[in-house]
Amino acid sequence: MKKAIFSTEISLLKTTIERLLRRKANANLTKIIRKTHPADIAMIMRGLNIENQKNLFKLSPTFAYKAAILEELDESLIQNLLSEENITNISKIFRHLGTNDQAMIIGMLPKETQDIILEKLEAEDLEDVEEIMSYADDSAGSVMTKETFMLNQSLTVKKAITELQSYPDNERVFYVYVVDNKEKLVGVISLRNLVTSKSTKKLREIMIRDIHAVTSDTDQEEVAKIVAQYNYLALPVVNKQNRFLGIVTIDDIVDIIRQEASEDFLQMAGVGKDREILLKSPVGNAQSRAPWIFASLIGGVCAAAIIGYFDSLLQEMIVLAAFIPVIIGVGGNIGTQSSTIVVRGIATGRVDVDNSFALIIKEIIVGVILGALYGALIGFCSELITGNTLPNLGLVIGLSIGASMTIATAVGASVPLLLKKLDFDPAISTGPFVTTAIDILGVALYFLIASQILI
């Protein structure tokens, strides 16, 4: 196995590879690639242009090495690399991929290419790949691997160990899954318990019957939560009749967690949910972000309309305009903090949506404390900041900041919980939607308080 390297070494290696690519020193590049872990080459490829990515991929020494690179790359990069590969080479690469990776990559290719590759797969692999491709995207079935190990409950421990030793793909064996004569999952045995049990015992005597399993249509995010909660290395997948189908392994779980986290962060930032937005063209990137910017624009127009409604008040006391950015800024900031905390809590299972009233109250109390603190600070300093001695200006600013921050925490905490209760993704509530709502409410409260106290 090639040794993994640290980030400083990767940076140096990237610089070296880029220099050799410019010189077209293919022989030296091939030597370097042979000595480098495929995951490190995949990381370096992400920072190269398309032409250099393809050159590096072509120089990879074996089809197994190319397969290992593909396992580490994003969808659009895989499509670019395979676009100029002939069908024969793609088929040879596929021999070194698991069925779940085969299904994922085939789904990226044009329909005519899919048909040709499927014809070249061995009968057993073809059946497994077609089964995985039939499941919905982001479901347990779509990410499971069929290369797993199951044994009948009537076997003895001695016979089971013999079977395990003869299994060709035993690097994916984390547990022994025990089935009945109809291949229904009835138990699981750790490898440690298997090798330490008496050789004459039958598997049904030593297996654990209380199994955490998921069905093929379970959402992949739920799969990741179960694995994270119980520290499993793999999770079995069954159909509705409890027939054993395959497993979702820990390496796939890591990818799922990364994908889901990326998706949530992108939505919270208001740039859509496309995990590969950095790899899109400027036009495609703009299309993904345009709807979210439009949502913010609507909020800005509403805030502008409110300011316009109080135009006469502003004309009389122009100093009020100086604090509009402050009111909007502190409210939006603390509101985003609250919504981010809640969304993260929901994602990790630390927030119970059905019993969330206490959390909302807690966030409101935080808003009151911080609102009082910063409201008092800015209120007392308002004359110093603006040089204006308007009576009660500090009181208006202080009350407005306190009210804005209090309402912002209430909105930021409650909107994600409400969306989750309605079976919507809570991540979409952050970013533009929460901040826009807070901007409108903050500006409206500011001028209402000012109109009551200053007039």
VODRENLO-440774 format. One line per 3 residues: number of its first residue (from 0); their letters; for each residue x, y, z of C-alpha. Coordinates in nm, 2 decimals. Layout:
BEGIN
NUM = a = X:Y:Z  ...
//
This chain:
BEGIN
0 = mkk = 0.00:0.00:0.00  0.13:0.34:-0.09  0.20:0.57:0.20
3 = aif = -0.03:0.86:0.26  0.13:1.21:0.28  0.07:1.52:0.47
6 = ste = -0.07:1.85:0.34  0.28:2.02:0.32  0.41:1.74:0.11
9 = isl = 0.10:1.74:-0.11  0.16:2.11:-0.18  0.52:2.04:-0.28
12 = lkt = 0.41:1.74:-0.48  0.14:1.95:-0.66  0.40:2.21:-0.75
15 = tie = 0.63:1.94:-0.89  0.36:1.77:-1.09  0.25:2.10:-1.24
18 = rll = 0.60:2.18:-1.35  0.64:1.83:-1.50  0.31:1.87:-1.68
21 = rrk = 0.42:2.20:-1.83  0.74:2.02:-1.95  0.54:1.72:-2.07
24 = ana = 0.79:1.50:-1.88  0.56:1.20:-1.89  0.82:0.94:-1.78
27 = nlt = 0.90:1.14:-1.46  0.53:1.19:-1.40  0.46:0.82:-1.43
30 = kii = 0.74:0.74:-1.17  0.59:0.99:-0.93  0.24:0.86:-0.97
33 = rkt = 0.35:0.50:-0.90  0.49:0.61:-0.57  0.20:0.82:-0.46
36 = hpa = -0.13:0.71:-0.30  -0.43:0.74:-0.54  -0.62:0.95:-0.29
39 = dia = -0.33:1.21:-0.29  -0.33:1.21:-0.67  -0.71:1.27:-0.67
42 = mim = -0.66:1.56:-0.43  -0.40:1.72:-0.65  -0.62:1.67:-0.96
45 = rgl = -0.89:1.89:-0.81  -0.66:2.19:-0.83  -0.56:2.13:-1.20
48 = nie = -0.73:2.24:-1.52  -0.93:1.98:-1.72  -0.64:1.91:-1.97
51 = nqk = -0.39:1.84:-1.70  -0.64:1.62:-1.51  -0.69:1.41:-1.81
54 = nlf = -0.31:1.38:-1.87  -0.25:1.28:-1.52  -0.53:1.02:-1.54
57 = kls = -0.39:0.87:-1.86  -0.05:0.84:-1.71  -0.18:0.63:-1.42
60 = ptf = 0.00:0.30:-1.43  -0.28:0.05:-1.40  -0.66:0.02:-1.43
63 = ayk = -0.68:-0.06:-1.06  -0.50:0.27:-0.99  -0.74:0.46:-1.21
66 = aai = -1.03:0.30:-1.03  -0.89:0.40:-0.70  -0.86:0.76:-0.82
69 = lee = -1.22:0.76:-0.95  -1.34:0.65:-0.60  -1.21:0.98:-0.45
72 = lde = -1.34:1.23:-0.71  -1.65:1.43:-0.75  -1.91:1.36:-1.02
75 = sli = -1.82:1.63:-1.27  -1.45:1.54:-1.25  -1.53:1.17:-1.32
78 = qnl = -1.74:1.27:-1.62  -1.45:1.48:-1.76  -1.19:1.20:-1.71
81 = lse = -1.40:0.93:-1.87  -1.53:1.15:-2.16  -1.23:1.05:-2.38
84 = eni = -1.17:0.70:-2.25  -1.28:0.42:-2.48  -1.54:0.17:-2.37
87 = tni = -1.29:-0.11:-2.34  -1.07:0.08:-2.10  -1.37:0.19:-1.89
90 = ski = -1.48:-0.17:-1.87  -1.14:-0.27:-1.75  -1.14:0.01:-1.49
93 = frh = -1.48:-0.12:-1.37  -1.34:-0.46:-1.28  -1.16:-0.29:-0.99
96 = lgt = -1.46:-0.10:-0.86  -1.72:-0.22:-0.61  -2.08:-0.26:-0.74
99 = ndq = -2.20:0.06:-0.57  -1.92:0.26:-0.73  -1.99:0.10:-1.06
102 = ami = -2.36:0.19:-1.04  -2.28:0.55:-0.93  -2.04:0.61:-1.23
105 = igm = -2.26:0.44:-1.48  -2.54:0.67:-1.38  -2.32:0.97:-1.48
108 = lpk = -2.25:0.85:-1.83  -2.46:0.90:-2.15  -2.74:0.64:-2.21
111 = etq = -2.56:0.48:-2.51  -2.24:0.44:-2.31  -2.43:0.30:-2.01
114 = dii = -2.58:0.02:-2.23  -2.25:-0.08:-2.38  -2.08:-0.10:-2.04
117 = lek = -2.36:-0.29:-1.88  -2.33:-0.55:-2.16  -1.96:-0.59:-2.08
120 = lea = -2.02:-0.66:-1.71  -2.02:-1.01:-1.58  -2.37:-1.16:-1.52
123 = edl = -2.34:-1.14:-1.14  -2.20:-0.79:-1.14  -2.46:-0.68:-1.39
126 = edv = -2.74:-0.80:-1.17  -2.60:-0.62:-0.87  -2.53:-0.30:-1.05
129 = eei = -2.88:-0.29:-1.20  -3.03:-0.35:-0.86  -2.84:-0.06:-0.70
132 = msy = -2.93:0.17:-0.99  -3.30:0.09:-0.94  -3.30:0.25:-0.59
135 = add = -3.37:0.62:-0.53  -3.08:0.86:-0.51  -2.95:0.92:-0.16
138 = sag = -3.11:0.61:-0.03  -2.94:0.32:0.16  -2.99:0.10:-0.14
141 = svm = -2.81:0.34:-0.38  -2.49:0.35:-0.16  -2.48:-0.01:-0.04
144 = tke = -2.22:-0.26:-0.15  -2.31:-0.61:-0.25  -1.96:-0.75:-0.18
147 = tfm = -2.04:-0.88:0.16  -2.04:-1.20:0.36  -2.33:-1.39:0.50
150 = lnq = -2.36:-1.74:0.65  -2.65:-1.97:0.73  -2.74:-1.99:1.10
153 = slt = -2.70:-2.37:1.10  -2.33:-2.36:1.03  -2.07:-2.44:1.30
156 = vkk = -1.81:-2.19:1.40  -1.54:-2.41:1.25  -1.71:-2.42:0.92
159 = ait = -1.79:-2.05:0.93  -1.42:-1.96:0.98  -1.32:-2.19:0.69
162 = elq = -1.58:-2.02:0.47  -1.45:-1.68:0.57  -1.09:-1.77:0.49
165 = syp = -1.19:-1.88:0.14  -1.39:-1.56:0.07  -1.20:-1.36:-0.19
168 = dne = -1.32:-1.01:-0.09  -1.26:-1.04:0.28  -1.12:-0.69:0.31
171 = rvf = -1.48:-0.57:0.33  -1.58:-0.82:0.60  -1.64:-0.63:0.92
174 = yvy = -1.90:-0.85:1.06  -2.05:-1.19:0.98  -2.42:-1.16:0.89
177 = vvd = -2.63:-1.46:0.97  -2.93:-1.55:0.76  -3.19:-1.83:0.76
180 = nke = -3.27:-2.06:0.47  -3.46:-1.78:0.29  -3.17:-1.54:0.33
183 = klv = -3.36:-1.33:0.58  -3.13:-1.15:0.83  -3.16:-1.31:1.17
186 = gvi = -2.84:-1.21:1.35  -2.49:-1.07:1.34  -2.15:-1.18:1.48
189 = slr = -1.83:-0.98:1.52  -1.52:-1.14:1.39  -1.38:-1.14:1.75
192 = nlv = -1.67:-1.34:1.88  -1.65:-1.58:1.59  -1.28:-1.67:1.64
195 = tsk = -1.30:-1.69:2.02  -1.61:-1.92:2.03  -1.60:-2.30:2.05
198 = stk = -1.56:-2.45:1.71  -1.85:-2.69:1.76  -2.11:-2.42:1.84
201 = klr = -2.36:-2.32:1.58  -2.39:-1.96:1.46  -2.74:-1.93:1.59
204 = eim = -2.60:-1.99:1.94  -2.35:-1.71:1.94  -2.51:-1.45:1.71
207 = ird = -2.66:-1.12:1.83  -3.03:-1.11:1.75  -3.09:-0.75:1.83
210 = iha = -2.98:-0.60:1.49  -2.97:-0.24:1.37  -3.06:-0.27:1.00
213 = vts = -3.21:-0.03:0.75  -3.43:-0.09:0.45  -3.31:-0.01:0.10
216 = dtd = -3.53:0.31:0.08  -3.40:0.46:0.41  -3.24:0.80:0.35
219 = qee = -2.86:0.79:0.35  -2.85:1.07:0.62  -3.05:0.85:0.86
222 = vak = -2.80:0.56:0.78  -2.51:0.79:0.87  -2.68:0.89:1.20
225 = iva = -2.72:0.53:1.31  -2.36:0.44:1.23  -2.23:0.76:1.41
228 = qyn = -2.45:0.68:1.72  -2.35:0.32:1.76  -1.99:0.34:1.62
231 = yla = -2.05:0.06:1.36  -1.81:-0.02:1.09  -2.09:-0.13:0.86
234 = lpv = -2.47:-0.14:0.86  -2.68:-0.41:0.70  -2.94:-0.33:0.44
237 = vnk = -3.26:-0.54:0.40  -3.58:-0.53:0.19  -3.92:-0.50:0.34
240 = qnr = -3.93:-0.88:0.38  -3.61:-0.86:0.59  -3.41:-1.03:0.31
243 = flg = -3.04:-0.94:0.34  -2.93:-0.72:0.05  -2.59:-0.57:0.13
246 = ivt = -2.41:-0.33:0.36  -2.32:0.03:0.38  -1.96:0.06:0.49
249 = idd = -1.78:0.32:0.70  -1.60:0.47:0.41  -1.93:0.53:0.23
252 = ivd = -2.07:0.68:0.56  -1.78:0.93:0.57  -1.86:1.03:0.22
255 = iir = -2.23:1.07:0.31  -2.16:1.28:0.61  -1.93:1.51:0.40
258 = qea = -2.19:1.53:0.12  -2.48:1.61:0.36  -2.28:1.86:0.56
261 = sed = -2.17:2.03:0.23  -2.53:2.04:0.11  -2.66:2.19:0.44
264 = flq = -2.38:2.45:0.45  -2.45:2.56:0.09  -2.82:2.59:0.16
267 = mag = -2.76:2.78:0.48  -2.54:3.02:0.29  -2.81:3.06:0.03
270 = vgk = -2.63:2.92:-0.27  -2.86:2.61:-0.34  -2.77:2.25:-0.26
273 = dre = -2.54:2.16:-0.54  -2.24:2.00:-0.37  -2.02:2.06:-0.68
276 = ill = -2.10:2.43:-0.72  -1.72:2.52:-0.72  -1.67:2.31:-1.03
279 = ksp = -1.95:2.47:-1.23  -1.91:2.73:-1.50  -1.98:3.10:-1.41
282 = vgn = -2.32:3.08:-1.58  -2.42:2.75:-1.40  -2.29:2.89:-1.07
285 = aqs = -2.50:3.21:-1.12  -2.81:3.00:-1.21  -2.78:2.81:-0.89
288 = rap = -2.75:3.12:-0.67  -3.00:3.35:-0.85  -3.32:3.22:-0.68
291 = wif = -3.17:3.27:-0.33  -3.04:3.62:-0.42  -3.40:3.70:-0.54
294 = asl = -3.53:3.60:-0.20  -3.29:3.84:-0.04  -3.39:4.11:-0.29
297 = igg = -3.76:4.07:-0.20  -3.66:4.13:0.16  -3.46:4.43:0.08
300 = vca = -3.74:4.58:-0.12  -3.98:4.53:0.17  -3.73:4.69:0.41
303 = aai = -3.69:4.98:0.16  -4.07:5.02:0.15  -4.08:5.04:0.53
306 = igy = -3.81:5.31:0.53  -4.00:5.49:0.26  -4.32:5.48:0.47
309 = fds = -4.13:5.66:0.75  -3.97:5.91:0.50  -4.11:6.21:0.68
312 = llq = -3.96:6.10:1.01  -3.63:6.05:0.85  -3.63:6.39:0.69
315 = emi = -3.69:6.54:1.03  -3.44:6.33:1.21  -3.18:6.22:0.95
318 = vla = -2.96:6.08:1.22  -3.19:5.78:1.24  -3.05:5.66:0.90
321 = afi = -2.71:5.62:1.05  -2.82:5.33:1.27  -3.02:5.13:1.01
324 = pvi = -2.71:4.92:0.92  -2.65:4.85:1.29  -3.00:4.73:1.35
327 = igv = -3.00:4.51:1.05  -2.65:4.38:1.11  -2.68:4.27:1.47
330 = ggn = -3.02:4.12:1.42  -2.92:3.92:1.11  -2.60:3.80:1.28
333 = igt = -2.76:3.67:1.60  -3.05:3.52:1.40  -2.81:3.33:1.18
336 = qss = -2.63:3.21:1.48  -2.95:3.07:1.64  -3.07:2.91:1.32
339 = tiv = -2.73:2.75:1.26  -2.72:2.61:1.61  -3.07:2.46:1.57
342 = vrg = -3.01:2.32:1.22  -2.69:2.16:1.34  -2.87:2.02:1.65
345 = iat = -3.14:1.87:1.43  -2.88:1.71:1.20  -2.68:1.55:1.49
348 = grv = -3.00:1.44:1.67  -2.93:1.66:1.97  -3.24:1.87:1.91
351 = dvd = -3.58:1.70:1.96  -3.83:1.87:1.73  -4.13:1.75:1.93
354 = nsf = -4.00:1.89:2.25  -3.83:2.21:2.13  -4.02:2.49:2.32
357 = ali = -3.74:2.50:2.59  -3.48:2.55:2.32  -3.67:2.85:2.17
360 = ike = -3.71:3.01:2.51  -3.34:2.96:2.58  -3.25:3.13:2.25
363 = iiv = -3.49:3.42:2.33  -3.32:3.46:2.67  -2.98:3.47:2.50
366 = gvi = -3.13:3.74:2.26  -3.26:3.94:2.56  -2.92:3.93:2.74
369 = lga = -2.71:4.02:2.43  -2.97:4.27:2.32  -2.97:4.45:2.65
372 = lyg = -2.59:4.45:2.66  -2.53:4.58:2.31  -2.84:4.80:2.31
375 = ali = -2.71:4.98:2.63  -2.36:5.00:2.48  -2.47:5.16:2.15
378 = gfc = -2.74:5.36:2.31  -2.50:5.53:2.56  -2.25:5.59:2.28
381 = sel = -2.50:5.71:2.02  -2.43:6.08:2.08  -2.05:6.02:2.06
384 = itg = -2.09:5.82:1.74  -2.30:6.07:1.55  -2.23:6.40:1.73
387 = ntl = -2.60:6.45:1.75  -2.77:6.56:2.08  -3.12:6.46:1.98
390 = pnl = -3.31:6.39:2.31  -3.39:6.02:2.37  -3.19:5.90:2.06
393 = glv = -2.99:5.67:2.28  -3.31:5.52:2.43  -3.45:5.46:2.08
396 = igl = -3.13:5.29:1.96  -3.09:5.08:2.27  -3.45:4.96:2.26
399 = sig = -3.44:4.89:1.89  -3.12:4.68:1.91  -3.26:4.49:2.21
402 = asm = -3.59:4.42:2.04  -3.42:4.33:1.71  -3.19:4.08:1.87
405 = tia = -3.46:3.92:2.08  -3.69:3.87:1.78  -3.40:3.75:1.57
408 = tav = -3.32:3.47:1.81  -3.69:3.37:1.82  -3.72:3.36:1.44
411 = gas = -3.38:3.19:1.39  -3.46:2.92:1.64  -3.83:2.86:1.55
414 = vpl = -3.83:2.86:1.17  -3.59:2.55:1.13  -3.79:2.36:1.39
417 = llk = -4.12:2.45:1.22  -3.99:2.34:0.88  -3.86:2.01:1.03
420 = kld = -4.20:1.96:1.18  -4.36:2.00:0.84  -4.11:1.75:0.69
423 = fdp = -3.91:2.02:0.50  -3.53:2.04:0.51  -3.45:2.29:0.79
426 = ais = -3.13:2.40:0.63  -3.33:2.59:0.36  -3.46:2.82:0.63
429 = tgp = -3.13:2.98:0.71  -2.93:3.23:0.50  -3.16:3.45:0.29
432 = fvt = -3.49:3.35:0.45  -3.41:3.40:0.81  -3.19:3.71:0.76
435 = tai = -3.45:3.87:0.52  -3.73:3.82:0.78  -3.51:3.96:1.05
438 = dil = -3.42:4.26:0.84  -3.78:4.35:0.77  -3.89:4.31:1.13
441 = gva = -3.58:4.49:1.26  -3.63:4.80:1.04  -4.01:4.80:1.12
444 = lyf = -3.95:4.79:1.49  -3.68:5.06:1.47  -3.91:5.31:1.31
447 = lia = -4.21:5.22:1.52  -4.01:5.27:1.84  -3.86:5.60:1.70
450 = sqi = -4.20:5.73:1.60  -4.35:5.66:1.94  -4.06:5.81:2.15
453 = li = -3.92:6.09:1.93  -4.25:6.25:1.81
//
